[in-house]
């Protein structure tokens, strides 16, 4: 399918050490359409986060291919892969992954500055206002609550208007009410910007809000 944002084609991942070979993923095969929302669900240790890393080109499969906007991401070198990722992919992690020595505004400006955008400050300010943090532009992560840090992370992910957003347990560090607010925001931005959303979660209520779910059990799709 040429109109897929992501095509995961018979991907497997194994690691070998002195105790033998461990199959982390086995023959994973699916594609995501533009603007689609999908939850990747399964028990802890089932291979969900590894799959997300492979989709992002941060980890390499033992076999199979991944195409991002039609480009085989493992047929190009690491620099080209990083450039493609910077252009097409946004990330939101459970642990926020903000840079502690940068303010909220500087954290959100960073991917725009790396892309050479002249309007980085303006675009970052607008996106932080969109997630309700206009009063927090100059604050450093250590003085922000968990929910505020995750909203900064969302702003940073969406400010580049990525074709694909990958989120790994984005509410895992948050209390229920704060997590609800963050998820509402993520789905709102997904609709507004037309970003495809792939979300790793163990929360069935969050998964139910996506258009479909992919369940991984012991490294296999079920």
C-alpha positions in Angstrom: 0.0 0.0 0.0 1.7 3.2 -1.2 -0.5 5.5 0.9 0.7 3.9 4.2 2.6 6.1 6.7 4.1 3.0 8.2 4.4 -0.5 6.7 5.8 -3.2 9.0 6.6 -6.2 6.8 7.3 -9.6 8.5 9.5 -8.1 11.2 11.3 -10.4 13.7 13.8 -9.6 16.4 16.0 -12.1 18.3 18.9 -11.6 20.6 21.6 -14.2 21.4 23.8 -14.5 24.5 25.6 -17.3 26.4 22.2 -18.8 27.5 20.9 -19.1 23.9 18.6 -17.1 21.6 15.6 -15.1 22.8 12.9 -14.3 20.2 11.5 -10.8 21.2 9.3 -10.3 18.1 8.1 -12.9 15.6 6.7 -12.1 12.1 5.0 -8.8 12.9 3.1 -7.6 9.9 0.8 -4.6 9.7 0.4 -1.1 8.2 -0.9 2.2 9.4 -2.8 4.7 7.2 -2.5 8.5 7.4 -4.4 10.0 10.4 -5.1 6.5 11.9 -4.9 5.9 15.6 -3.7 2.5 16.8 -3.0 1.0 20.2 -0.2 -1.6 20.6 -1.3 -3.6 23.6 0.1 -6.6 25.6 1.6 -7.6 28.9 4.8 -6.2 30.2 7.7 -7.9 28.3 5.6 -8.9 25.3 7.8 -6.9 22.9 5.7 -3.7 22.5 8.4 -1.2 23.2 10.9 -3.1 21.0 8.4 -2.9 18.2 8.0 0.9 18.7 11.8 1.3 18.6 12.1 -0.7 15.4 9.3 1.3 13.8 11.2 4.5 14.7 14.5 3.0 13.3 16.1 3.2 16.7 16.5 -0.6 16.9 17.2 -3.0 14.0 15.1 -6.0 13.2 16.7 -9.5 12.7 14.6 -9.9 9.6 11.8 -8.0 7.8 11.5 -4.4 6.6 9.9 -1.2 7.9 8.8 1.5 5.4 8.2 5.0 6.6 6.2 7.1 4.0 7.4 4.6 1.4 11.1 4.6 2.4 12.7 1.4 3.6 14.3 2.8 6.7 16.9 0.0 7.0 18.1 0.4 3.4 19.5 3.8 4.3 22.4 4.7 6.6 22.0 5.9 10.2 22.4 9.6 9.2 19.7 9.4 6.5 17.5 7.5 9.0 17.9 10.2 11.6 17.1 12.9 9.1 13.9 11.0 8.0 13.0 10.5 11.6 13.5 14.2 12.4 11.2 15.1 9.5 8.4 12.5 9.9 8.3 11.2 13.5 7.5 12.6 16.9 8.0 10.8 20.2 6.3 10.9 23.6 7.8 8.7 26.4 6.6 7.7 29.8 9.6 9.4 31.4 9.1 12.7 29.4 12.7 12.9 28.2 13.0 16.7 28.6 16.4 18.3 28.7 16.7 19.6 32.3 19.0 22.5 31.4 16.5 24.0 28.9 13.3 25.8 29.7 9.9 24.5 28.4 10.2 26.9 25.5 13.7 25.9 24.6 12.8 22.2 24.8 10.0 22.7 22.3 12.1 25.0 20.1 14.9 22.4 19.9 13.6 20.1 17.0 12.6 23.2 15.0 16.1 24.7 15.5 17.7 21.4 14.4 15.5 21.6 11.3 16.7 25.1 10.6 13.3 26.7 11.1 13.5 30.5 11.4 10.2 30.7 13.3 11.2 28.3 16.0 10.4 30.6 18.9 7.1 31.7 17.5 5.9 28.2 16.6 7.1 26.7 20.0 5.3 29.5 21.9 2.1 28.9 20.0 2.2 25.1 20.6 2.9 25.6 24.3 -0.1 27.9 24.5 -2.1 25.2 22.7 -1.3 22.7 25.5 -2.1 25.3 28.2 1.4 26.2 29.2 1.7 29.8 28.0 2.4 30.9 31.6 5.2 28.3 31.9 7.4 29.2 28.9 10.5 30.1 31.0 10.2 27.3 33.6 12.7 24.5 33.7 11.4 20.8 33.9 12.4 20.4 37.6 9.7 23.0 38.7 7.0 21.6 36.4 4.6 18.9 37.6 4.5 15.5 35.8 1.5 16.5 33.8 3.1 19.8 32.8 6.2 18.0 31.8 4.3 15.5 29.6 2.4 18.5 28.0 5.8 20.0 27.2 6.8 16.7 25.7 3.6 16.6 23.6 4.2 20.1 22.4 7.7 19.2 21.4 6.5 16.1 19.5 3.7 17.9 17.7 5.4 21.2 16.9 7.2 19.7 13.9 3.8 18.5 12.6 5.0 14.9 12.2 3.4 12.4 9.9 3.7 9.8 12.7 3.6 10.1 16.5 5.0 7.2 18.5 3.9 7.2 22.2 5.3 4.7 24.7 3.0 4.5 27.8 2.5 8.3 27.7 0.4 8.3 30.9 2.4 5.6 32.8 4.0 8.2 35.2 0.8 10.2 35.7 -2.2 10.0 38.1 -5.5 9.1 36.5 -6.9 12.7 36.1 -3.7 14.1 34.7 -3.4 11.1 32.4 -6.9 11.7 31.1 -6.0 15.4 30.3 -2.9 14.4 28.5 -4.7 11.7 26.4 -7.5 14.2 25.5 -4.8 16.6 24.3 -3.0 13.9 22.3 -6.2 12.9 20.5 -7.2 16.5 19.9 -3.8 17.3 18.3 -4.0 14.0 16.3 -7.3 15.2 14.8 -6.2 18.8 14.2 -2.8 18.0 12.6 -3.8 14.8 10.9 -0.9 12.9 12.5 -1.0 9.1 12.6 -0.8 7.9 16.2 0.8 4.7 17.4 0.4 4.2 21.1 2.0 1.5 23.3 -0.2 1.1 26.4 -1.4 -1.6 28.9 -4.4 0.5 29.6 -7.5 -1.0 27.9 -9.5 2.2 28.3 -6.9 4.2 26.4 -6.6 1.4 23.8 -10.4 1.5 23.3 -10.2 5.2 22.2 -8.0 4.2 19.3 -9.5 3.1 15.9 -8.0 -0.3 16.3 -5.7 -2.3 18.6 -2.7 -4.6 17.8 -2.2 -7.1 20.5 1.3 -8.6 21.0 1.6 -11.8 23.1 5.1 -13.4 23.6 6.4 -11.5 20.6 3.6 -12.4 18.2 0.5 -10.6 16.9 -2.7 -12.2 18.1 
